[in-house]
Amino acid sequence: MRFRTIASAAGALTLLLAIPAAAATPTPGAPGIGDPYYPTYGNGGYDVGHYDLRLKYQPTTDALQGTATILARTTQDLSRFDLDFALGVDGVLVDGHPAKFTESPAAHKLQVTPDAPLAKGSDVTVVVRYHGVPSKVVVDGFTSWQRTPDGAVAANEPESAWWWFPSNDHPLDKATYDISVEVPTGDQVISNGLPTGRTTDVEGWTRYNWRQDKPQATYLATMAIGKFDVTKGTTADGIPVINAYSTALGDSAGAARASVERTGEVIDWESRYFGPYPFASVGGYVPDATSDFALETETRPFYSPTMFSSGADVSVVVHELAHQWFGDSVSLERWQDIWLNEGFATYAQWLWSQYQGEGTAQQLADYVYASHPAGDAFWKIEPGNPGAANQFADPVYDRGAAALQTLRDTVGDKAFFTILKDWTAQHAYGNADFAQFQALAEKVSGKKLGPLFTTWLFTPARPATGPVAQGTKAPAAARGAVPQPKSWREIHTAYALAR
């Protein structure tokens, strides 16, 4: 802010008294959003509302050019701010004015200093022009950019944005997206949401446009370039379904289609348990990638061909689509709460198993408990606080799902499924944490659930009793050997590779 010089001393005093405490000296935004697991991820000082990404990609050289327009609102008086990014930057504008910037690719940070401080509560437009070869970017020893024989895929967790667009890279800062990508004619682009058109020019390039009009975490934004066979349809409830399969899947092509083409059926089924599907489209894509995981990229999950190398696997589709509620619409506030994503998506597979007659959720929970004796390292990891190194370890999935079965046994089916639907409705398109889930579960059930959650989620030891309500029946261990449910291998393979 700039103030006129006041000649009168009394007037100056009046002005000083009128300046609110918030009009403090502008300071830099924090180079991290405050996540204990990943202190350098995300940034402070602003909140993004929308990303407009206009890109051009050449598959033969892996060269990416881009202009990112970021619409944000400041949350403090800002002298400068950071974006998470690792490609080369050609220029930055803040509200139409050139801004100074400092690049730190190794730290995946772009530090921006506008030509004048930004007042708290201001709507700000940031334009970043950039270029680079994403496959050359290696951060902390890994890359989230997957090159394929006919293009590339951007998909990973907990981060993937740095490789292809500047962002506030943490689930706490969700935004809507317009993604427009120009590729050589003959190649295609798959992304989130719904397609909004494509154009081809006389120079041999085609531009594909996609829009996701609901808030989306940065790691859930995806882009795939290659040659695809695209199928379109609707769910029974009329939601558009868009699936895409690389034309080079070979022996995995049939199994991939036999799995992913059931997306509409699975969404309709899951809606019975979790509430209305939260987005305007759904689908999945299987590129010609060599990775070995699946990921719940919003509205359009990514599936590696590896998922289908042994045949159809609908269970992994169930897992990733359950994430559309648990993780995508309702996103975690900190990565410690990954159980709120993975435990719930795994439990969806257990419900599907029961629906298919291949083992009930209770039988699966009993099998998990019986399969890991006391002293097994499995019990050393706390699903409610696994640590960054164990975010995707088996206990987060298995023990996390068993915790949900124990909750179900304790509060009863009516309360349990009310809790799930209330959770997805109350926090739709936002963020929530474990404390909020416990409070909701206790409110709906009328029971104190702290000991249950402490035992199953926050104690590095095997619970003394299996996943059943106290006193309802003998724990699994007392009933002798527990047979392996028919669905176990498919479920375990699916989530061991899924995220």
N, C-alpha and C positions, 0 to 999 in steps of 0.2 A: 504494500500500500504506500501511496505517497500523500503527504499532507501539506497544505499551504502553510507558509510561515505566519504565525499569529503575532501581531505586534504587542498586543495587550498581555501583560503578565497574568492578569486575572483570567483572561481568555485562555491562555496557555495552560493554566492550572486546571481550569474547567475541562479542557480537552483531555489532559492527562488522566483526570479522574474518570472520564467517560470511556477510556480505552479498556476493553475487557481483558481479563487475565490471559485469555486465549491468544491475544495478539502479541505473543512472545516472539523473540528472535527466531526466524526460521532455522531449522536444523535438518541434517540429512536423515532420510528414511533409513531404517535399520536394514543391513544387508542379510536379512534372514527373518522369517515370519514368526520364529519362536518355537519351532517344533523340537522337542528334546532329542528325538532320534536323528533328525537332519537339521542341525542348527543353521546351515547356510542355504537351505531351500526356501524359496519364496522371499518376499521383501516386505518392509514396513513402509507406512506413509501414504498408501493409496489403496484403492479397491477398484479392480477392473470390472466394467460392466459388459464390454463387448470387444471381440477381436475380429477385425476384417483382414484376412490374409490373401494377398494377391501374389501368386507364385508362378514361376516358370522352371520346368525341370527337364533336363536332358538325360535320359537313361544311359546312353552310351558312355558318358563321362561322369555321371553322378553330380553334375553341376546344378546347383539350385540358386535361383535369383528370387528375391522377394521384397515386397513392401508390406509391412505390418502396420495397420492403423489401430491403435489401442485407445479405447474410450474409457476413462477412469475418473474417479473422484478422490480428491486428497482427503486424508484422515488426520492430517496435522499440517502446520505451516512448514512447507518443504523448501529447503535450499537446494537439495539434489535428491535423486532416488536411483535405485538399481532395478535392472531387469535381469532375469535369468536367460543367458544366451551364450552360444559358443562359436557361432560363425562370424565371418568378417563383416564389419559394419561400414557402409559407405556414407551415411549421414543420418542425423536425427533432427526432427523438428518437434518443438513443443508449442502447441497452440499457434502453429504457422511460423514460428521464429526458429532460426537455427540454434541448436543447443550444443554445448561442448559435451564430449563423451570420452570415456576411457574404457578400453576393452581389456578384459582379463579372461581369455578363453579357458585357461587351465582351471580357473575358479568358477567358470560358467557365469560370469557376471559382466553386465554392461552398465557402467555408471554414467548417469545422465545429469548434467547441470544446466537447467534452463537459463535463459538470459536474464530472468528476473524471478525472485522467489514466488512460490505458489501458495496462496492462502488456503487455510483449512476449509474444506467444504466446497472447493472449486471443482467444476467439471473441466477436465483436461483432455486434450487430444494429442497423442504422441504418435509420430510417424517415424518408423525405422526402415531405412533402405539397406539391404544386405545381400551378400552372396557367399558362396562357399561350396565345398565338397563335403557333405555331411559324413560320409564314411571315413573321412580322415580325422574326425573328432573322436577322441577317446578320453573319457572323463573318469577318473578314479579306476582306470583299468578296464572299462567296459564301454560298449556303445549300444545305444537304443535304436540306431538306424540300421535296418536290415536291407542289404542289397539283394536283389533277386536277378535271375538271368534276364528278365525282361523289364526290370524297373527297381522299385524300392518300396519299403514299408516302414512307417513310423508308428511303433507300438511297443510300449514297455511300461513297467511299473517298478518303483514309484516315480520314475521320471522318464520323459521322452521328448518334451517340448524343446529343450535346449538345442536339439539338433536341427530344428526346422523353423522355429519362430520364437521371437523374444516374448517373455511372459512373466507373470508373477506365479512361479511354478510351485504351487501348493494347493491341495484341495480346499483350503479355507477360502480361497479367492476364486469362485466359480463365475463364469461369464457365458454369454451367448456367442455364437460364431457364424461368420460367413467365410467359407474357404473356397477360393477360386484358383484353379491350377491349370496352366497351359502346358501341354505335352505334345510330342510329335503325333500327327494324325495317324491313327491306327492303334495307339496306346489309349488306355482309359484311366480314369481316376475314381477311386472309391473313398468315401469319407462318411462323416456323421450326418444324421438327420435326413433331410429330403433333397433330392436334386432340384435345382432351380433353373436348369437350362444349360445348353452348351452351344458353342459357336466354333466354326472352322474358317480359318483365313486362307488366302491364296498362296501363302508361303509354306503351307504344310504343317500348321500347328492347330490344335483343337483345345479350346478352353472349357473345362468342366466346372460347374458351380454347385456348391452344396451349402445348405443352411441348417444349423441346429438352433432352434429358437427357445430352448429351455437351458437353464444354467448347466454348465459342464465343467468339471475339473480339468486342468490342463493335461494331466496324464491320460485322460480319457478321450482326448482329441486324437484322431487318427487320420492317416492319409496313406493310400496304397496306389502305386502306379504300375501298370502292367497290362497284359492282355487277359481279359476276363470274359466269361460267359455269365451274363447277368440274368437272373430270373426275378419276376415280379408277381405279386399276388396280394391278398389281404388275409387277415385273420378272420375268424368267424364273427368277430366284433367290428370288422371293417377297418382295422389298422393296416396301413400299407406295409408290405413285407418286401424288402429288397435284399437279395442274396447275390453274391459274386464268387465265382470259382475260377482260379487260374486255368487257362486252356492247356497247361502243361503239367497237370497233376498226375497223369499216368495211371498207375494201378490204384492210386488212392481216390481217384475221381468218383467212382461209384459210391464208396463208403462215405465220402465227404458229403455228397448230395443226399444220400439216404439219412444222414444225420441232420444237416443244417436245414434241409427242406421241411423238417418238422417244427421249425421255429414258430410258425403261427399256432400250431396245435399246443405247443408247450406254453406259449404266452397266455393263451386262453385258459389253460389248466392252472398255471401259477396265479392268475388273477383271482381265482377262487379263494386262495389262501392269503394273498398279499395285498389285495385291493386292486383297483383299476390300474391298468398299465399306464405309466406316467408320461410317455412320450408320444410324438406324432407319427413315428415310424419305427420299424424294427427290422432285423435281418442279421446277416453275418457274412463274413468273407474269408475265403481260403486262398491265400496267395501261394506262389511257388517259392516258399521260404524254407530255410533249413533249420529254423529255430524249433524248439520243442515245448512250446507252451501255448496256452490260449489266454485271452485277455478280454475283459468286459468293456471294451471301448464303447462309448455311449451310443445306444441304438443299433450299433453294428459291430458285434464282437469279432475279434480277430481269432482265427483258428489256424494253427500250424498244420500242415498236412500230416505231421507226425501223429496227431491226435487220431487219425483214421488209418494208420498203417496196418492195423490188425483187424480192420473191419469197422462197421458203423459204431458210433458211440454217441447215443442221444444224451447220455448222462452229462457229458461235458457241455452240451447245449443247454441242458437244464441249469447247470451251475452258472454259466455266463449270463444267461437270461435272468436268473434270480438276482444277479448283481444289478440289473437295471433298477430294481427297487433298493437293494441293500448295497450301497457303495456309489451308485450313480445318481439316483434321485436323492437319497439320503446319504450324504457323504460324511466321512469321518472328519473330526476337527484336528486330530493329531494322529500320526501313524501308529502310535501305541494301540489305538482302538481298532486295529486291523481285524480283530475278531468280529466286530460288527459287520464286516464285509464277508470274510471267508467262512466263519462259523455258520452264518445264515445261508450262504450259497450252498455249502455242503449239506446242511439240513434239508434244503430243497431237493437235493439228490436222494436223500433218505426218504422223503415223502414220495418222490417219483418211484423209487424202488417198491414201496408199499403199494402204490397205484398199479404197478406192473405185476404185482404178485411175486416179487423176487426177494422179499425180505422186508419186514416192517421196520419202522424207525426204531422201535424198542429193541428188536433183534440186532440191528446194526449197532446201537449204543452198547448193548450187552457184549457184543463181539469185540468192540473197541476196548472195553474195560477188561474183559477176560484175556485179551491178547497181550496185555502189557502188565506183567507182575510188578509188585512193589520193588523199587530199586531200578527199574528200567529207566533209561535216560529219557524216554518219552515223557515221563511225568515231571522232569526237571524244568521243562519249558512251560511258563505260565501264559496261557492264551490271551489273558487280559493285559499282559505286559511282557511280550516275548523277547524284546530287544530287537534292534534293527537287523542284526545278523540272523535272527530266527523268525522274521516276519512271515515267511512262507514255509515254515517247518510243519511237519505232519500234525503236531498237537494243536496248532492254531485251527486246523480244519477238523480233525477227528475229535479231539477233546472239546473243542469249541462246540461242535454239533452235539456231542454227548451232554454238554452243559444245557443246551436248549431242550434236549429230551428230558433231562432231569427237571427243568423248569416246567415243562408240559405235564410231567407226572405229578408235580407238586401242586400246580394251580388248576389242573383240569383242562380238557380240550377247549371248552367254551372261552375261558379266560385267556388261554394261550393264544388262540388264533385271533382273539380280539386285540391282544397286545401287538401282534404282528401288523394287523391292519391299522391300528391307531398309530403305531410307530411310523409307518410309511405315509400316512395321511398328515400327521402333525408336523413332520419334518420334510415334507416333499420339497425338492429343489433346493434344500438348504444343507446345513451341517448339524451334527449332533454327536454327543459323546456317551461313554458307558454310564456315567452317573445319571444322565437323563433316561437311559433305557431302564436302569434299575428303578428309578422313581416311577416311571410309567408302569412297569410290571407290578410294583407294589400297590400302586393306586388301583389298577384294574382288578388285581387278585384279592386285595385286602390282606395280604400276607407280608410279613417281614422276610425279605429274601437275601439279606446281606450274607448270612452264613453260607447259603447255597452258592452264591456267586464267588465268595471268598474261597471256598473249597475247590470249585471246579475251574476257576479262572485265575486265581491269584495265589495259589499254594503250590510250591514246587515238590509235590509228593502225590502219590496215588490216594484218591479219596478212600476212606475206610469202607464206604458202602458204594455199590455200583449205581448206575444212573437210573434209580427208581426213587419214588417218594418213600420217605422213612416209614417203615412198618407196613407197607402195602404187600410186599412179598419178599421172599429171600433174595438177597443180592445175587447177581449172576455167578459169582465165584462159588457160592454155596450150592449151586445147582449142578455142579460138575462142568465138564467141557461144554463150551458154547459152539455150535456148528457155524461155519462160515456161511453167511447169507449168499444167495446166488448172485446178487448184484455187487458184491464187495469188490471183486477184481476190476470191474468196469468203473465203479465209483472211484476207487483208489487210484487207478491209472489216470482217470480224468482229472482229479483235483491235484494229483502229484505233479501234473504238467500244467494245470491251469493256474491262473492267478486271480 
